[in-house]
C-alpha cells in the first residue's frame, strides 16, 4: 500500500508541473517587466555527454552539469558535495556514488560500482574518493544506465570530471582558503602558450587541516587531512586536422582520515551488542556468540570481565555520545598514492572526428583503524605478549588493542578508439571499441589479541597470528564494442538507438587464514584458492526526442528512452561459501522534459523513471566463524521522479530548486542471514524492503544575489540548503538499520572587482552544526557486531582569497 500511495504522489506531482510552470512564468514576467535581457539570462552550459558538443537543455538525457562558474557558485569542492546539487544522488560512506538507489553495495576486490567515475572520459576502476575537484571545465552526471556512449558499461550512471584544457593566452590564478580546525586549502593554475602549436597548463591543490574528532584516549585529533594533487596538461596542434593532449595527474595523501567513527551499541552478553537497539555503550567483551575466549580455554581467566565498559575500579568507561569524540586505543591512518596518465589523439576528416584515448592508472593505498573502536586499557589481569600488527609485538601489556590493516595496489591500462560522425544528412552516429585490463593486489588483515594468544598456544609463527584475507592476484580483462545512431525523422523528431557488446573475464587468487584455520585437519597455509569466471552480454537502448513549440516556453524538449543496463558479476573473497556472484541488470524506462522560458530566465526540467532491477549485487556478512564478507544477488523495482528548476526573475537574482522522489522495493530473496543476529540466524524474508541508500525524497534549494557597491566592486550573497529523507543502510531494513533524515545549510558572501581579477569570500558550511549520520555498518562477530556510523562534517567556516593574473 505504501508503494502504491507513493506512485500516486509521483504521478500527481508530475501532472501538476505544467500548471506550476505557467504560474511561475506569469509571476516572473510580472516582476521583471522591462529588465535587460543580457543581465537576466541563465548561463548556457555545454556538455559532451553524447561525445559531441551540445547544450545541457538540448541533450535528451537525464543529466546534471556544472561548468567552472557553477562549481564555484555552488561551492562544490569534493565528491561529497555532489549530493547537495543533484537529485537522487548520494555519496556513500564507502566512497562511492549511488544514483537512484543504484551504486556499489557489493563487497570484495572484484566488485565494481554501478556508477562509472571518469576523468576526461577515462573510466577508473579504483577512483580516489578523497582527491578534491579543482581547475575543472565541467562535471557531468548522467543518471540511468550508460553503456552505449562510454567505454565501460554502468547500471547507475556516470560521473565525468572534465579538466580545464590549455588556452591560447597566458593566465594564472591562486586561491587560498583558511578556516577553523587550522584549515589551509590552496588551488592554483598557470596556463602557458609555449608556441602557436604547443600549449601547457599546470594546476595544483593542497589540503591540510586538523581533525574534526578528538580521541580522548590518545589526546589526538583524528579525521584530519594532509594531501596534495598536481596536474599537467599539454596540448599539441600537430596539423590543421590533427591534435593531441598529454595529461598527467598525481595525488598523494598521508592523513588520519576516518570515514566511520564511534560505536553505537547496547551491550549484550550473547551477541556483544543487541541486534534491535543501539546506544552509547561498548561491546560486552564477555559475549558468548563468536567470542574467541572460548578457544583460549583456561587461559581466558587472565582477561578482566567486561573490560570495554568498565575500569579496574568498577567505574564506567566512557563511550562519548558526542559524535566528534571517540575513545580509541589507536588513531587511524590513511595513505594514498595515485597516478593517472593519458594520451588523447583527435583526427578531423570531412565526415567526422576519430579519437584515440590511451590511459594508465596506478594506485596504492593503505590504512589502519582501531578494529573494536574502543579503549581496551587494563583488560588483562597480568601482562601478556601478542602480535599487534605485522611489524609490532606488544610485550608485557595489559591493554587489549585490536587493529585492522588494509593494503591495496592496482594498475589499470585502457584503450579506446572512437569515431563521431559529422554528416550534413539527417543521420549521424558514434562508434567505438574499448579495452581494459585491471590488476590488483589487496589484503585485509585483522589483528585481535585473542587470535594472537590462540596462535601462541598453537605455537604458530607471527605471520599466522591474525585473521588475514589476501587477494594477491585479481585480474579483470574487458573489451567492448559500442555505439549510437541519431536519425532526424523530421525537423523536430529525433530517434536515437544504441547497442553494446561486452566481454569480461575475471580471475583471482585468494586465501583466508587465521589461527582457527589450523584447528581444521589437513589445513594448508600455503594454498590459495583460484577462481575465475567470465560474462558476455549485449545491451542497448532506443529513444525518441521531440522539440515542441509551446506558447509559454522558448524551447521545450520531450524525450523518452528504453535502455538495458548491465554490470558484470564478480568473485567473492576466500572463505566465502558462495564463490561468485552474478551480473546485475536494469531494464529502464525514462521520460523527461526540458524547458527554457522567458528569454532564458527560467529553466524547468522533469524526469520520471522506472527500473526493473534484477540480480542486484548486495554485500553482507556470513554467519559462523568470524563472519566472512560475501556478495549475493536479489531483485527489485525502482521508480521515481526528478525536478530541476533554475530561475532568474530579475537581474542578478538566481534561484535553484531540486526535488527528488524515489521508491524502491525488493522483490527477490536474499540468502545471506543478518549478521547482527548471531550464528543461529536464518536468511530473512526481505521482500517488500527498500534498497540500501535509497531515501524516498530529497530537496535542495539555493538563492544567490549580486549587486554593485562603491566603484567597480560587486558583492554576492549565496544561501543553499539540502534536506534528505531517512533511509536504510542494509537490505534487512531493521530498526537499527534506519538512518534519520538530515539537512545541511551553507552561506557565502563574496566581494570582487567587476572584472573578476580578485575575490574575497567568507563561507560557513553546515551552519546548524548538525551531526548528520550518512551511513551505518554492522561489524562482524570478531568484535561484537557494533554499529559503526559515518557522520557528515561539522560546521566549517573561513575566508577564501583569489587572485587571477592575465
N, C-alpha and C positions, 0 to 999 in steps of 0.2 A: 504493500500500500504506500509506503514512504517513497519508493522509486516512482510509482505511478503519479503521486502528487507532485514530485519533483519535476517530472517531464511536463506535466500540465503547466507548472510555473515557467519552465523554459519556453514552451510554445507560446504562452500568453505574453511573456516579455518580448519575444521576437515579433509577435503580431502588433505589439504596441509601438514598435520602433518608428514606422512611418509617421504616426501621429506626433510622437515626441520630436522627430526631426522637423516637422512642419512648425511646431510651436517654437522650438529653439530658433529656427530660421527667421520667423517673424519677429521674435524678440530682439535678435541681434540686429536685424535690419532697422528696427525702430531706434535702437540705441546708437547705431553708428552711421546714421544718415549724414552724408557729406564728408566722411573720413577719407583720407588719401589712400588709394589702393596700395601704393608701394609701401606704405607704412603698416599695413594691417594684414598682409598676406602670410599665410603659414608657409614655412620653407618647404621647398620641394626636395625630397630625399630620393636619390638614385640608388638602385640596388643591382646586383649582378647574380641574383639567386637562380635565374634561368640561364646562367652562363652568357648572358648578353645584357647590355646596359638598358635598363628601363626605370621608370619611376615607381615608387612604392605603391602609388594609387592605381597604376595600370597593370600591376602584376597579379594574375589570378591565382594567388596562393595566400594562405593564412600566414602572414609574415609580419614581424615587427622589426624595424630597422632604426638604427641610431647613428647619425653621422657625428663628426667630431664636435660640432656645436651642441647637439642633443646630449651626447655623453657628458659634456661639461655642464650643461644646463641642469640635467637630472642627477648630477653628482655620482655617475656610475664609474667606480674606480676599480672594482674587483668582482670576481664571479658571483659572490654573494649578493651583490647589488642588482643583478639581473632580475631577480624575482620581484623586486619592487616596481618594475617598469613593464612587465609583460604578463598578460592574462594567462592563467592556467600554467604558469611556470614556477618551479621551485628548485632552489639549490639545496640539496640534502646535506645532512651531516656526514655523509660518506664522500663528499666532494664531487658529486655528480648532479646532472640536471635531470629533473623529472618534468615532462611536459604532458599535460592532460592525463596525469596519473601513470604515465609510462616512462620508465627510465632504466636503472640498473639495480634491481633488488636481488640479484644473484650473488653468490659467494664463491670465490675461487679465482685462481690466477688466470683461468681461461675465460672467465665471464667478461662480457663487454657491455658497454652502455647502449641503451636504445636511442640515446641522443648522441649524435655524432658531433664531436668537438673538432673544429677545423681552424687552422691558421692559414690565411691566404688560400683557402680551398684544399689544404693538405689535411687529411684525416689523421688524428693522433690516437693510437690505441691506448696509450697511457699518458693522457694530458696532465699538465700541472694544475692542481686546484688552488694553488696559492700565489702564482705569478699574477701581478696586477695588470689591468688594462692601461696602456699608455701609448701615446703617439699613434692612435688608430684613425683610419679613414672612416670605417663603418663597422658596426656589429650587426649582423643579420641573424635573426632567429626564425627559422621555419618550423611551423607546428604541423605535425602529422607525418606519416611515412614518407621517406625520401630515399629513393633508390635509383630513379631514372635520370637524375640530374647530377648525382655525386658518385665518385668512385667507390665509396663504401656504402653499403645499404644500412638503413636505420629504420626503426619502428616508431620512435617518439618524435624525431625531428632533427634539426641541425642547428648548431650554434657556430657561426662562421665569423671569425675576427679578421678583418682586412686591415693590414698595417698601412701607414702612410708611405707612399712611393716618393722617390726623389722628384723634385721640380726643377724648372729651368732657372730659378732665381736663388741667390744666396738668402738664407734666412736662418734664424736661430731663436731659441726660446729657453727659458729656465723657469721652473715653478718650484717654490719651496713652501712646504706646509709644516707648521709647528702646532702642537696641540697638547692636551693633557696626556697623562701617562708618559711624559717625556718623549712624545712622538715627534719624529722628524722624517718627513717624506719628501723626496725630490723627484722631479721629472724634467728631462731636458732633451733637446734635439738640436742638430745643426745640419743644414742642407747645403751642399757644396756642388755647384755646377763645374765640374773639372774641365770639361770641354764641351763642344757642341754635341758630341756623341756619347759622353760619359758623365753621369750624374751620381752623386753619392749622398746618402743620408745616414746619420748616426743618431741613435736615441738611447736614453737610459732611464732607469727607475730604481730608486733605493727606498727601503722602508726600515726604520729602526724605532722601536718603542718598547717600553716596559710592559709587563704582563697585566692583564685585566684581573687576574686572580691571585690571591695570597695563599701560599701554602703555610699554614700555621705550624706545621711540624718542622719544616726546614727554615722558615723565616724568609723564603724567597718568593718573588712574584713569578708566576708562570703564565703561559699563553702569550708570551711576548713575541716580537718579530725582529729578525736580523737577516735581511735579504737584499739582493740586488739583481738587476737584469740589464743587459746591454744588447743592442741590436744594430746590425749593419745591413743596408740595402743599397746595392749598386745596380744602376740601370745602364744598359749598353744599347745604343741605336746603331746596329751593325750595317743596316742599309735602309732604304725607304720602306722596304717590306718586312724587314727582319729586326726584331728587338729581343733582348734577353735581360733577365733580372736575377742577380745572385743575392740570396737572402740568408742571413745567419743571425740566430738569437741564442744567447746564453743566459741561464738563470741559475742562481745559487742561493741556498738558504741554510742557515745554522741557527735555529730558534729553539725555544721551549714551547712550541705550538702544542695545543691540546684541543682537538676537535670536540671531544666529550670530556666532561669532568663532573665530579660529585657522585655521591652514592644515594640512590633512592631505594629504601628498604625498610620493612618492618621485620625484625629478626624472627626467625622461625627455627625450632630445634630439629626439624626434619629436613627441610629444604635449604636452610641457610637464610633465605628471605621468603616471606609469604608470597604466594602467587596472585592473591586477589586484592592486595592493598600495598601502598607504599608510604614511606615516611622518611624521617631523618635519623635512622639508626644504621649501624653497620651490620654486616652478616653475623649471625650466631656461629662462631667458629667451631662449636661442638656439633654442628648439624650432622645428621646420620646419612642422608641420601647423597652419595657421591663424595663424601669427605674421605680423604686419604688416611686419616688417622687409623682407620680400621686395619689398613695394610701394615701399619707400623707395629701392631700388636702391643706388647707390654711397654715398649719404649715410648708409646704415646703419653705415658704418665708424666713425661717431662714438660708437657705443654699445659700452661695455665688455662683454666676454664673461661670461655667467652672473652678471650683477650682483646678482640676488636672493640667491644663495647665497654669494657671495664679496665680500670687501672689496678695495679697490685694492691692498693689500699681499699679497693672495693668501690671507689667513686666512679662515676660515669665518664667514659671517654667521649669527647665531643666530636660529633659529626655535624659540621656547621650547616644551618639551614639557610645561610647566605650563599647564593649560587656563585658568588665570586670569592668564596673561601673554601679551601679543602684541607684535609688532614692526611697527608701522604708521606710515606717513607722516602719516596724518591721523586724528583722533578722529571717531567717529560723531556724528551729530546726529539727534535725533528731536523733531519738533514736531507737536502736535495741538491742534485747536480744535473742540469738539464741543458742539452744542446740540440738545436733544430737548424738544419741547413737545407736549402732548396735552390734549385736552378730552374727557372721558367723561360721557355723559348716560345715566341709567337711569330708566326709567318703569315703574312696577309697576301691572299690572292683575290682575284676578282669575285670568286664565289663564296668567300668566307675567310675564316681565320683558323689556322692549325696551331694547336698549343701542345707543348710537351712540358710536364712538370715532374722533375726528379727530386726526391726528398729523402733525407736521412734524419732519424730522431734517436738520440742516445740519452737514456735517463737512468740515474742512480738515486735511490733514496733509502734512507734508514731512519729508524725511530725506536724509541724506548718509552714505555709507560709503566706506571705503577699498576700491576695487574689486579690487585684486590682493591685498589683505590682507597686504601685505609692505612692507618698508622698501627703497625703491629709491634710497637715498642713493648719490651718486657713481657713477651709472650711465653718465653721458655723459663722454666724454673731453675735451670742450670745452663751454663754456657755451652753452645753447640757450634759445630762447623758444618757449613753447607755451601754448595756451589750457587753463587748469586747470578752470574752470567758466564759467558764463555771465558772471560779473562779474569774474573774475580772470584775468589773463595773467601767467604766471610768466616773468620775464625774467632772462637770464643765469644760469640754474640748471644744475647738473649732476645734479640729482635727477630720478628717474623717478617721478612721482606720478600715480596714476590714481584717479579717484573716480566714484561713481555717485550721481546725484541723483534722488530721487523726489518728485513733486509731484502731489497729487490733491485735488480738491474735489468734493463731491457734495451734492445736495439730494434729499430724499425727501418725498413727500406721500402720505398714505394715508387711506382712509376705510373703516370697517367698520360695517355695520348688522347686528344680531344679535337674534334672539328666542329666549329659552329658556323653554319651557313649564313650568307647574307645575299639572298636572291631577290630579284625585283618582282618575281611572281608571287602568287598568293600561297606559297608553300615554302617553309623553312624547316630546318632540323638541327639537332645536336646529336653527335655520335661520339662514343668514347670507349676506350678499353683501359682496364685498370689492373695493376698487380701490386700485391703487398706481401711482405714477409716480416713477421714479428717474432723475435726470440727473447725469452726472459729467463731469469734465474731468481727464484724467490725463496724466502724462508721465514717462517713464523715460529719462534722459539719461546716457550713459556717456562720460566724458572720459578718453581714453588718449593719452599723449604721441605715440605713433607716428601716431595718427589726425590729431592736430593738425599734426605735421610734414608728413604727406602733404598735408593741406589747404593748408598754406602753399606747398608745391611746386606745387599746382594753382591757386594764387592765389585761394583761396576766402575769403569774408568769415568773421569769427569765429563767426557763428551756425551755420556748417556744419563745425565742427571736431570734432564728437562723433558718437557713434552714438546717434541720437535716435529714440525711438518715442513718437509723440504720438497721443492719442485725445481731441481737444478736445470731441467730442460723442459721448456714449453715452447713449442714451435707452431705458429699459425701461418699457413700459406693460403692466400686468397687471390683469385683473379675473377674478373667480371667483364661483361660486355653490356653497355647500357646506352640509352638514347631516347630522345623525344622528337616528335614531329609536330608541326604547327600549320594547320590549314585555315586560311581565311575563307570560310564558307560563304560569307557575304561581307560587306564592308563593316558590319557591326558584330558578326558572329564568328567566333574562332573555335576550332576543335584542336585539342591537344591530346596526343597519345604518347605513351611511354612504355618501354619494355626493358627488362633487365634479366640477364642470366648470371647467377652467382655460383661459384665453385669454391668450397672452403675445406681445408684439411687442418686438423689439429692433432698434435701428439704431445704427450708429456710423460716424463719420468718422475715419479713421486714416491714419497716414503713418510710414514708417520711412526715415530719411535718415542717411547717413554720407558721409565723403569718398569711399568706394568707390563710392557711387551715381553720382558724377559721371564715373566711368570708363565708365559704360554709355551707349551712343549714345542721344540723344534724351531723356535723363532730365530731368524737370521737377520742380524742388524745391518748386514751389508746389502741386503736385497732391496731393490727398488721396483715398484710396480709400474709397468709400461702400459700406457693406454693410448689409443688413437681412434679417431673417428672422422668421417667426412660428411659433408652436406652439400647438396646441389639443389637449386631452386630457380624457377622462372617466375618473375613477378612483373607487374606493370600497373599502368593507370590510364584512365581516359577522362577527359574533362572538357567542358564547354564554358565559354565566357562570352558575355554579351554587353556591348557598350550601349546603354539605354539612353534615350532622350527623355528626360523628365523635367517638367516645367520649373520646379523649385530647386534644381541642382545644376551645377556647372558641368560636372561629369559624374556618371554613375556606371559602375561595373557590377554585373552579376556573374557569379561563377559557381560551378558545381563540379565535383571531382569524385570519381570512384577509384580507389587505389588499394593495392595489396602490399603491405609491408612485411619484411622478413628479417630476422636476426638469427644467425647460425647458433646451434647448440654448443655445448662445451663439456668439459671433463671435470668431475669432482675431485677434490684433494684426496690424497691417500688415506685409507682408513674408513672412508665412507662406504656404506652398504650399497649405494647406487653409484655406479661407475661413471655414468654420463647423463646429461640432461638434454632434452630435445630442443630443436629450434622453435622459436616463437613467431607467430603470425598475427597480423592485424588486417582485417578487411574493413576498409574505411569508406564512409560516405560523408561528404562535406559540402555544404552550401554557404555561400557568403555574398556580401555586397560591400562595395567600397564607394563612398560618396564624397564629393567635394562640392561645397556650396558657397554662395555669397562672395563670389570673386576670391575664392580660396581663403575664406575666413573661418570656415567650418569644415572639418573632416569627420565623417561618421562611418566606421567600419564594423560590420557584424558578421560573425561566422557561427554556424551551428554544425555539429558533427555527431557521428555515431560510429562506434568501433565494435566489431565482433572480434574479440581478442582471445586467441587460442594459444594454449601451451605457454602461458606466461612463465618466465623463469623467476622463481622466488627462492631465496635462501632461508635456511633455518638451522637449528641445532638438533642433531640426532640425540636419542636417549641412550643410556648405558655408557659405560666408560667415562670419558671426560666430555662428552657432548661434542662430537666432531661436526664441523660445518658441512652442510650439504645443500645442493640446489636441486629443486624438483619443479614440476610443471603443473599448472592448472589453467582454467578458462575463466573469462569474464566478459561482461558487456560494459561499455563505457559510452556515455553521451554527455553533451554539454553545449555551452554557448559562450561566445566571447564578444564583448562590446568595447570598442576603442574610439574615443571621441577626443578631438582637439579643436578648440575654438579660440579665435582672436576677435572679440566683439568690438574693441576699439584699439587704436594704435598702442602697441607695446604692452598690451594686457593679454596674457595667454592662459587658458585653462586646458587641462587634460584629465580625462577620466577613463579608467579601465574597469570593467566589471567582468568577472568570470564565474560561470556556473559549471559544476561538474557532478556527474552521478556515475558511480562505479559499483558494479555488483558481481561478485564471484559466482560463477555458475557451475564450476567443476569441483572436483575433490582435491585434497592435498594430503599426501600420505605421510608427511613428517609430523610427529606429535609436537605439542607445545613444550619447548624445552624448559619452561619455568615450572612444570607440574611434577617433575620427578621421574624416576625410572619406570614407574608403572603406568605412565600416561599412554593413552592410545590416541591415534590420529583423530582430531575433532572434525565435526561437520562444519566446513567453512562456507557452505553455500549461502548466499544472501549477504555475506560480509562485504565490506568495502575493501578496495585495494589499498595497500600501504601508501602513504604520502599522497593522498588524493583528497584534499579538502573540498567540500561541496561548493564553497564560494569564496571569493576574494574581491576586494575593491581597492583601487588606487586612485587618488585624486591629488592634483597639483595645480598651483596657481603662481604665475610669475608676472611681475610688473616692473617696467623700466621707465625712468623719466630723467630729464636733464637737470643738472644742478651747476651753479656757477658757470664758468666759461669752459666749454669743450669737455665737460665731465658728465657722466651719467651714473645713476645708481639703480641697482636691480635687486628686487626682493623676490625670494622664492620660498614657498612653503609646499611641502608634499607629505602625504600621509598614506599609509598602507595598512589594510586590515585583512586578516586571513582567518577563515573558519577553522574549527577544530578538525582533527583527522586522526587516523590510527597509524601507529608506527610499524605494526606487524599484521600479517594476514589473519591472525587469530581474533583480532578485534576484541580482546578482553578489556575490562575496565581499566587495567593498568597499562594498556597499550594506547589509551586515548590521550592525545595531546591537545590542550586547551587552545582556543582561539587567541590570537595575539595581534598587536598593532605596533607600528613604528611611525613616528613623525619627525621630519627633518626641516631645518630652516637654514637659509643662507642669505647674506646681504653682501653685495659687492659694489665697489666703486671702480670705474675705469675711465680712461680718456675715450673720446668718441672714435678714435682710430684703433682702439683695442691694442695699443702698444704695451700698455701696462694695466694691471688689475690687482686690487687688494680685496680679498673676500674673507668674511667671518662666517663660520659654519657651526652648526650644532646638529649632531646625529643622535637619534633616539632621545628626543627632548624629555620624555617622561621617565627615562632611565628604566624602562621595562625589562624585566628578566624573562624574556620570552623563550620558551622551550621549543626547539625546532626538530628534535629527533630524540629517540629513546630506544636503546638496545637492551636486551636481556643477556647478561653474561652467563657463561656455562657453569657446569656443576663443580669444576675445579675451584671456583671462587665464590660459590654460594648463590648464583643466579640473581644478583642485584641488578637494578635498572641503572643504566648509565646515560644521563641526558646530555644533549647538545643545546647550548644556550647562546642566543644572539649577543652581540657585543653590547656593553653598557653605553651610557651616554659618552659621546666624544665631542669635543669642541676645540676650536683653534682658529688659526688665521692662515690664509694662503697668499703668497706673493708671486705674481707672474710678470715677467718682462719678455717682450718679443723684440728681436733685433732684425733689422732689414737692411 
